[in-house]
């Protein structure tokens, strides 16, 4: 799943782009912002895979957003102006969409983005987990889900679990974001392990995994989880 942040100072432009991205099942919009300051904060906290970034905004512009980040995500510029194109590619933008753009042009940009992320994302190696004084090397494909536990993350494989000294955010950054999704502040699941989904009374989702485990998603993650699983929101 590709996690996207939309940044544009014009609400109608944000809504249109979010609606068009909704036609692509492998893309989920994790947030939207109307200013450069909001964008820097959202990127730092949410760590999206890509930001669809307007250039000309009141106050700081889109390039300032990138300058403020130590490790910026992939960027697709979306702007009404052609004059920034050369500078955009100087900062290694994946693509440059000029408003008004058609859905076919956005689809082309997403194809470029997918190729870029495949190239940029390091090959997922094995997870080294502690078990009884020994170290076991796990293939991420074996993992059912992850749960934060103080200064550790417990990695669940079938009926067993193993501790890894890391934060959940740090551990997820080493895994394939198309395979694993955060469903709660302290939980992430391998998407192909989800067997059934039930909506609970207060809006949470109950996720039953193939191994029988039951996970409860946070309400704020509900829409993103439903999109990732191909369910209607």
C-alpha positions as a Markdown table, in Angstrom:
| # | Residue | x | y | z |
|---|---|---|---|---|
| 1 | Unk | 0.0 | 0.0 | 0.0 |
| 2 | Unk | 1.3 | 3.4 | -1.0 |
| 3 | Unk | 0.7 | 6.0 | 1.6 |
| 4 | Unk | 0.1 | 9.5 | 0.1 |
| 5 | Unk | -0.1 | 13.0 | 1.6 |
| 6 | Unk | -1.8 | 15.7 | -0.4 |
| 7 | Unk | -0.6 | 19.3 | 0.1 |
| 8 | Unk | -2.4 | 22.2 | -1.6 |
| 9 | Unk | -3.7 | 25.5 | -0.3 |
| 10 | Unk | -6.9 | 25.2 | -2.3 |
| 11 | Unk | -9.5 | 22.9 | -0.7 |
| 12 | Unk | -11.2 | 22.1 | -4.1 |
| 13 | Unk | -7.9 | 21.0 | -5.6 |
| 14 | Unk | -7.2 | 18.8 | -2.5 |
| 15 | Unk | -10.6 | 17.2 | -2.7 |
| 16 | Unk | -10.3 | 16.5 | -6.4 |
| 17 | Unk | -6.9 | 14.8 | -6.1 |
| 18 | Unk | -8.0 | 12.8 | -3.1 |
| 19 | Unk | -11.1 | 11.6 | -5.1 |
| 20 | Unk | -8.9 | 10.6 | -8.1 |
| 21 | Unk | -6.4 | 8.8 | -6.0 |
| 22 | Unk | -9.3 | 6.8 | -4.5 |
| 23 | Unk | -9.7 | 5.0 | -7.9 |
| 24 | Unk | -6.3 | 3.3 | -7.3 |
| 25 | Unk | -6.6 | 0.5 | -4.8 |
| 26 | Unk | -2.9 | 0.4 | -3.9 |
| 27 | Unk | -2.9 | 4.1 | -2.8 |
| 28 | Unk | -4.3 | 5.3 | 0.4 |
| 29 | Unk | -4.4 | 9.0 | 1.4 |
| 30 | Unk | -3.0 | 9.3 | 4.9 |
| 31 | Unk | -3.7 | 13.0 | 5.2 |
| 32 | Unk | -4.0 | 16.4 | 3.5 |
| 33 | Unk | -2.6 | 19.9 | 4.3 |
| 34 | Unk | -3.2 | 23.4 | 3.2 |
| 35 | Unk | 0.2 | 25.0 | 4.1 |
| 36 | Unk | 3.9 | 24.3 | 4.1 |
| 37 | Unk | 4.1 | 24.3 | 7.9 |
| 38 | Unk | 1.3 | 21.7 | 8.2 |
| 39 | Unk | 3.0 | 19.6 | 5.5 |
| 40 | Unk | 6.4 | 19.5 | 7.3 |
| 41 | Unk | 4.7 | 18.4 | 10.5 |
| 42 | Unk | 2.5 | 15.8 | 8.7 |
| 43 | Unk | 5.4 | 14.3 | 6.8 |
| 44 | Unk | 7.6 | 14.1 | 9.9 |
| 45 | Unk | 4.9 | 12.4 | 12.0 |
| 46 | Unk | 3.1 | 10.2 | 9.4 |
| 47 | Unk | 6.1 | 9.3 | 7.2 |
| 48 | Unk | 4.1 | 9.0 | 3.9 |
| 49 | Unk | 5.6 | 7.2 | 0.9 |
| 50 | Unk | 4.8 | 10.1 | -1.4 |
| 51 | Unk | 3.7 | 13.7 | -1.1 |
| 52 | Unk | 1.6 | 15.3 | -3.8 |
| 53 | Unk | 2.9 | 18.9 | -3.4 |
| 54 | Unk | 1.7 | 22.2 | -4.6 |
| 55 | Unk | 4.5 | 24.7 | -5.3 |
| 56 | Unk | 2.9 | 28.2 | -4.9 |
| 57 | Unk | 1.3 | 28.5 | -1.5 |
| 58 | Unk | 0.9 | 31.5 | 0.8 |
| 59 | Unk | 4.0 | 31.9 | 2.9 |
| 60 | Unk | 6.6 | 29.2 | 2.3 |
| 61 | Unk | 6.4 | 27.2 | -1.0 |
| 62 | Unk | 6.6 | 23.5 | -1.8 |
| 63 | Unk | 10.4 | 23.6 | -2.2 |
| 64 | Unk | 10.7 | 25.0 | 1.3 |
| 65 | Unk | 8.9 | 21.9 | 2.6 |
| 66 | Unk | 11.5 | 19.7 | 1.1 |
| 67 | Unk | 14.3 | 21.9 | 2.4 |
| 68 | Unk | 13.0 | 21.4 | 5.9 |
| 69 | Unk | 13.1 | 17.6 | 5.8 |
| 70 | Unk | 16.2 | 15.5 | 6.5 |
| 71 | Unk | 14.7 | 12.5 | 4.6 |
| 72 | Unk | 11.9 | 13.7 | 2.3 |
| 73 | Unk | 9.5 | 11.2 | 0.8 |
| 74 | Unk | 9.0 | 10.8 | -2.9 |
| 75 | Unk | 7.4 | 13.9 | -4.3 |
| 76 | Unk | 5.0 | 14.6 | -7.2 |
| 77 | Unk | 4.5 | 18.3 | -7.8 |
| 78 | Unk | 1.0 | 19.4 | -8.6 |
| 79 | Unk | 0.8 | 23.0 | -9.7 |
| 80 | Unk | -0.8 | 25.4 | -12.1 |
| 81 | Unk | 2.6 | 26.8 | -13.1 |
| 82 | Unk | 5.0 | 25.4 | -15.7 |
| 83 | Unk | 7.9 | 27.6 | -14.7 |
| 84 | Unk | 9.0 | 25.5 | -11.7 |
| 85 | Unk | 9.5 | 22.3 | -13.7 |
| 86 | Unk | 13.3 | 22.5 | -14.1 |
| 87 | Unk | 13.7 | 23.2 | -10.4 |
| 88 | Unk | 11.3 | 20.3 | -9.6 |
| 89 | Unk | 13.5 | 17.8 | -11.4 |
| 90 | Unk | 16.6 | 19.3 | -9.8 |
| 91 | Unk | 15.2 | 18.0 | -6.5 |
| 92 | Unk | 14.5 | 14.6 | -8.0 |
| 93 | Unk | 10.7 | 14.9 | -8.3 |
| 94 | Unk | 9.1 | 11.7 | -9.5 |
| 95 | Unk | 6.7 | 13.7 | -11.7 |
| 96 | Unk | 5.3 | 17.2 | -12.3 |
| 97 | Unk | 1.5 | 17.6 | -12.9 |
| 98 | Unk | 0.2 | 20.8 | -14.3 |
| 99 | Unk | -3.3 | 21.8 | -13.4 |
| 100 | Unk | -5.8 | 21.1 | -14.8 |
| 101 | Unk | -4.7 | 17.5 | -15.4 |
| 102 | Unk | -6.7 | 14.4 | -16.4 |
| 103 | Unk | -7.1 | 11.2 | -14.6 |
| 104 | Unk | -5.0 | 9.5 | -17.3 |
| 105 | Unk | -2.1 | 11.8 | -16.6 |
| 106 | Unk | -2.4 | 11.1 | -12.9 |
| 107 | Unk | -2.3 | 7.4 | -13.6 |
| 108 | Unk | 0.9 | 7.9 | -15.6 |
| 109 | Unk | 2.4 | 9.7 | -12.6 |
| 110 | Unk | 1.4 | 6.8 | -10.3 |
| 111 | Unk | 3.0 | 4.3 | -12.6 |
| 112 | Unk | 6.2 | 6.3 | -12.4 |
| 113 | Unk | 5.9 | 6.5 | -8.6 |
| 114 | Unk | 5.4 | 2.7 | -8.3 |
| 115 | Unk | 8.6 | 2.1 | -10.3 |
| 116 | Unk | 10.4 | 4.7 | -8.3 |
| 117 | Unk | 9.4 | 3.1 | -5.0 |
| 118 | Unk | 10.3 | -0.4 | -6.1 |
| 119 | Unk | 13.8 | 0.9 | -7.0 |
| 120 | Unk | 14.2 | 3.1 | -3.9 |
| 121 | Unk | 12.8 | 0.6 | -1.3 |
| 122 | Unk | 15.6 | -1.6 | -0.1 |
| 123 | Unk | 15.3 | -5.4 | -0.5 |
| 124 | Unk | 13.5 | -6.6 | 2.6 |
| 125 | Unk | 16.0 | -8.8 | 4.5 |
| 126 | Unk | 15.3 | -11.1 | 7.4 |
| 127 | Unk | 14.3 | -10.0 | 10.9 |
| 128 | Unk | 16.7 | -10.9 | 13.7 |
| 129 | Unk | 14.6 | -11.8 | 16.8 |
| 130 | Unk | 15.8 | -13.0 | 20.2 |
| 131 | Unk | 14.6 | -16.3 | 21.4 |
| 132 | Unk | 16.0 | -18.1 | 24.5 |
| 133 | Unk | 19.6 | -16.7 | 24.2 |
| 134 | Unk | 19.6 | -17.5 | 20.5 |
| 135 | Unk | 18.9 | -15.3 | 17.4 |
| 136 | Unk | 16.3 | -16.5 | 14.9 |
| 137 | Unk | 16.2 | -15.0 | 11.4 |
| 138 | Unk | 12.6 | -14.5 | 10.2 |
| 139 | Unk | 11.4 | -13.9 | 6.7 |
| 140 | Unk | 9.0 | -11.0 | 6.8 |
| 141 | Unk | 6.6 | -13.1 | 4.8 |
| 142 | Unk | 6.2 | -15.4 | 7.9 |
| 143 | Unk | 5.0 | -12.5 | 10.1 |
| 144 | Unk | 1.3 | -12.2 | 11.0 |
| 145 | Unk | 1.4 | -8.9 | 13.0 |
| 146 | Unk | 3.5 | -6.6 | 15.1 |
| 147 | Unk | 2.6 | -5.1 | 18.5 |
| 148 | Unk | 4.5 | -2.3 | 20.3 |
| 149 | Unk | 5.5 | -3.3 | 23.9 |
| 150 | Unk | 7.4 | -0.6 | 25.7 |
| 151 | Unk | 10.9 | -0.3 | 24.2 |
| 152 | Unk | 10.3 | -3.4 | 22.1 |
| 153 | Unk | 8.1 | -4.7 | 19.3 |
| 154 | Unk | 6.7 | -8.2 | 19.6 |
| 155 | Unk | 6.7 | -10.0 | 16.3 |
| 156 | Unk | 4.0 | -12.6 | 16.0 |
| 157 | Unk | 4.4 | -15.7 | 13.9 |
| 158 | Unk | 1.6 | -18.2 | 14.3 |
| 159 | Unk | 1.2 | -19.0 | 18.0 |
| 160 | Unk | 4.8 | -17.7 | 18.9 |
| 161 | Unk | 6.0 | -14.2 | 19.4 |
| 162 | Unk | 9.5 | -12.7 | 19.5 |
| 163 | Unk | 10.9 | -9.4 | 20.9 |
| 164 | Unk | 12.8 | -6.9 | 18.8 |
| 165 | Unk | 14.3 | -3.8 | 20.4 |
| 166 | Unk | 12.9 | -1.1 | 18.2 |
| 167 | Unk | 9.9 | 1.3 | 18.0 |
| 168 | Unk | 7.0 | 0.2 | 15.8 |
| 169 | Unk | 7.6 | 3.1 | 13.5 |
| 170 | Unk | 11.3 | 2.2 | 13.0 |
| 171 | Unk | 10.6 | -1.5 | 12.4 |
| 172 | Unk | 7.9 | -0.7 | 9.9 |
| 173 | Unk | 10.3 | 1.5 | 8.0 |
| 174 | Unk | 12.4 | -1.6 | 7.2 |
| 175 | Unk | 9.4 | -3.6 | 5.9 |
| 176 | Unk | 7.5 | -3.5 | 2.7 |
| 177 | Unk | 4.8 | -0.8 | 3.1 |
| 178 | Unk | 2.7 | -2.6 | 0.5 |
| 179 | Unk | 2.5 | -5.7 | 2.7 |
| 180 | Unk | 2.3 | -4.2 | 6.3 |
| 181 | Unk | -0.2 | -1.6 | 7.5 |
| 182 | Unk | -0.4 | 0.2 | 10.8 |
| 183 | Unk | -3.9 | -0.3 | 12.2 |
| 184 | Unk | -3.5 | 1.2 | 15.6 |
| 185 | Unk | -0.9 | 3.3 | 17.4 |
| 186 | Unk | 0.6 | 0.1 | 18.8 |
| 187 | Unk | -0.4 | -2.5 | 16.1 |
| 188 | Unk | 0.5 | -3.3 | 12.5 |
| 189 | Unk | -0.7 | -6.3 | 10.5 |
| 190 | Unk | 0.4 | -8.1 | 7.4 |
| 191 | Unk | -2.5 | -7.4 | 5.0 |
| 192 | Unk | -2.6 | -10.8 | 3.4 |
| 193 | Unk | -3.2 | -12.4 | 6.9 |
| 194 | Unk | -6.6 | -10.7 | 7.4 |
| 195 | Unk | -9.4 | -13.2 | 7.0 |
| 196 | Unk | -12.5 | -11.3 | 8.2 |
| 197 | Unk | -13.4 | -7.7 | 9.1 |
| 198 | Unk | -16.2 | -6.6 | 11.4 |
| 199 | Unk | -17.2 | -3.0 | 12.3 |
| 200 | Unk | -17.7 | -2.6 | 16.0 |
| 201 | Unk | -20.1 | -0.4 | 17.9 |
| 202 | Unk | -17.8 | 2.6 | 18.3 |
| 203 | Unk | -16.3 | 2.5 | 14.8 |
| 204 | Unk | -13.3 | 0.4 | 15.5 |
| 205 | Unk | -12.6 | -2.6 | 13.2 |
| 206 | Unk | -12.2 | -6.1 | 14.5 |
| 207 | Unk | -9.7 | -7.9 | 12.3 |
| 208 | Unk | -9.6 | -11.7 | 12.4 |
| 209 | Unk | -6.4 | -13.2 | 11.1 |
| 210 | Unk | -5.8 | -16.5 | 9.5 |
| 211 | Unk | -4.1 | -17.8 | 12.6 |
| 212 | Unk | -7.1 | -17.0 | 14.7 |
| 213 | Unk | -5.7 | -13.8 | 16.3 |
| 214 | Unk | -8.2 | -11.0 | 16.8 |
| 215 | Unk | -6.9 | -7.4 | 16.5 |
| 216 | Unk | -8.9 | -4.2 | 17.1 |
| 217 | Unk | -8.0 | -1.2 | 14.9 |
| 218 | Unk | -8.0 | 2.3 | 16.2 |
| 219 | Unk | -10.9 | 4.5 | 15.1 |
| 220 | Unk | -8.6 | 7.0 | 13.5 |
| 221 | Unk | -7.1 | 4.2 | 11.3 |
| 222 | Unk | -10.5 | 2.9 | 10.2 |
| 223 | Unk | -10.8 | 4.4 | 6.7 |
| 224 | Unk | -7.2 | 3.7 | 5.8 |
| 225 | Unk | -7.6 | 0.1 | 6.9 |
| 226 | Unk | -10.8 | -0.3 | 4.9 |
| 227 | Unk | -9.1 | 1.2 | 1.8 |
| 228 | Unk | -6.1 | -1.0 | 2.2 |
| 229 | Unk | -8.3 | -4.1 | 2.3 |
| 230 | Unk | -10.4 | -3.1 | -0.7 |
| 231 | Unk | -13.5 | -2.4 | 1.3 |
| 232 | Unk | -15.9 | 0.5 | 0.7 |
| 233 | Unk | -15.5 | 3.5 | 3.1 |
